Amino acid sequence: MSENTEFKSVEHILEKLSIDDKNTIKNVLYGKNTYELTISKDALDLAKQFNIELKTCGFQCQKEQTRLPKVVRVGIFQHKTPRETWANILEMREAMFKIAANAIEVAAGAGVNVFCLQEAWNMPFAFCTREKQPWCEYAESAQNGPTTIFLAVLAKKYNMVIISPILERDEVRNDTIWNTAVVIDNHGDYLGKHRKNHIPRVGDFNESTYYFEGDTGHPVFETEFGRIAINICYGRHHPLNWLAFGLNGAQMVFNPSATVGALSEPLWGIEARNAAVANGYYTFAINRVGTETFKNEFTSGDGKSAHKDFGHFYGSSYATAPNGTRSEGLSRTENGLLVTQLDLNLCRQVKDHWGFQMTQRLDMYADLLPKVIKHDYQPQIIKKQ
Amino acid sequence: MSENTEFKSVEHILEKLSIDDKNTIKNVLYGKNTYELTISKDALDLAKQFNIELKTCGFQCQKEQTRLPKVVRVGIFQHKTPRETWANILEMREAMFKIAANAIEVAAGAGVNVFCLQEAWNMPFAFCTREKQPWCEYAESAQNGPTTIFLAVLAKKYNMVIISPILERDEVRNDTIWNTAVVIDNHGDYLGKHRKNHIPRVGDFNESTYYFEGDTGHPVFETEFGRIAINICYGRHHPLNWLAFGLNGAQMVFNPSATVGALSEPLWGIEARNAAVANGYYTFAINRVGTETFKNEFTSGDGKSAHKDFGHFYGSSYATAPNGTRSEGLSRTENGLLVTQLDLNLCRQVKDHWGFQMTQRLDMYADLLPKVIKHDYQPQIIKKQ
């Protein structure tokens, strides 16, 4: 399907229903009671000027008697690759920096406190090619690389926590490469990093050719705007990965991704949302957008002819509250910024309401899993004698 | 909301869109490539006669070179309580048996091999009342109780595996009560039982007043039509419960439930579907349907006035294939039978495609969980020094 035949979004189609019908099924499909945020005219104008679709979503939360509200605005940004994939890396990086700077400026105008970019945000998603060069040259130091240095200035300027998923080069440790999310705090200081735990080996996602399973565990980053974790892309298919971030206390888990329609689109609205419900935190699913064409052709392991593009990255980035209510998605076709307003207190309120944290019988599974990984594990099968 | 103001289904509303629009968003919301089954006129007529909505859904699967297809038809049935909730228990049971016999006769006519009823299917869902009598009288022996004896005859007659979720009385062990699913094989023999692992303490689900966390682990029942497990109702909120059935080799996991709109409807389409994708098996989510009114009023712990009904059980039973493709739901308002046709080979095909079974790093979580349950566990928090 070529770029210009892609439809805009599910929500755009649902708009064709009567208001009553739309509201009725949106209550089922999206959950209830979100509201739109008031955004300054300056920020709206800026978004328009930069061709960024700006959507907002506020999640409801009860007032408590003993805790003050902890209201946070979170921005997630999806964007296209602004140059031909084969553009010079320095030039591409500059163009990417410009795009991010624009989005962050809009986000700042919209009052965003925490901002997250898509997976490997400053490069084409070139892992489909299996070529090592020049793509490995995009890898850079998490703490001192050009991207972190660039974003740190903006984080400080706008008092904003920024999550920057990049290809990491660990020069100190034998030049290893990782798929990493860098967290920069709102004073512009490097807070830490998380390396992608689960690496795909499916379709054009030849990522295991480039980097390995992360060795950073399940860190939760304590910031002035709440406790943050990052479940990078394919990790969203693994409920245990989501669980571990929750067990470490995350209140907001970001899922910066790059995924295409034929492979995953029916699952996109399910997985990050299920994780929010199961673990009592907010989730933010961010997908790349647009179609990226490469210079050299490659095959996809599906018996089809060699070709030069990866398929359409369908955007559709969205947020979910711990009660399962989700925002609308950003479009399937354009650069977009979703600004959500949330109260961190909702995490504990939902946990207290549903009680999953207490009914989950973690001891039973802590007993089971070490048995299952042993080679002599006998599955619990009941059959006729 | 009263019974007759309930809307019929999400799908019924989507029918109002143009065919192109409907197909476009159904590909996103439901996944691709299901087909309708051919059902004999006799079975269709019988369903009509019994006022059972009959829907069908076939899931696609590739042919393999070394394994024959393992095609199975699965029937799931949702139904209302056919008498006033305060009807004499013997009379209610007879009425319930009649409903089940009708549905099983239709299912047999539709070629069903495995049939599953809803949670506590032969009684009103009376746990909202917190009254012990007469409701505890519904509890009966899993192996030798009247319900198992009744269904065993039909299982043998129709060569059908029947899953029967009931309130269990273990007379041998001090009259304990459990929420249990009984599995009867296609020869009419009792194969075994599973007791609900996770018990809710939320809203009108006062189930922990009646029975406790199950002690049967995560059994998978090997039948002539595939390996079956049952995740009863609230267990669907716990990804670890779904995981454990998968680790034990389940190919089809049933989620017999009883849940109402205000509490869970936006999550209904998410959880069983996410589990199918994450674990590489088929799932079947079955919800009770209709509104049940009780003789004595009760409160719901939500500050509202005492009342006599539990809210509307919204039906919407559905099935999901391991690739995430789901069937349409049964209606939100009527008794219904969903007949799906599936090939068990798809489970392994999807696992081989996505590779979740190999990328899940079970060893990492087998190491983590025993640490987390210790009182001195220190969450992995990264904060500024």
Interface residues (C-beta under 8 A of the other chain):
Chain A: F7 V10 I13 L14 K16 L17 S18 D21 T24 I25 N27 V28 L29 Y30 G31 K32 V183 D185 D189 L191 G192 N197 H198 I199 P200 R201 V202 E213 G217 H218 P219 V220 F221 E222 R227 Y234 H237 H238 P239 L240 W242 L243 A244 L247 N248 G249 E265 P266 L267 W268 G269 I270 E271 R273 N274 V277 A278 G324 T325 H353 W354 G355 F356 T359 Q360 R361 L362 D363 M364 Y365 A366 D367 L368 L369 P370 V372 I373 P379 Q380 I381 I382 K383 K384
Chain B: F7 V10 I13 L14 K16 L17 S18 D21 T24 I25 N27 V28 L29 Y30 G31 K32 V183 D185 D189 L191 G192 N197 H198 I199 P200 R201 V202 E213 G217 H218 P219 V220 F221 E222 R227 Y234 H237 H238 P239 L240 W242 L243 A244 L247 N248 G249 E265 P266 L267 W268 G269 I270 E271 R273 N274 V277 A278 G324 T325 H353 W354 G355 F356 T359 Q360 R361 L362 D363 M364 Y365 A366 D367 L368 L369 P370 V372 I373 P379 Q380 I381 I382 K383 K384
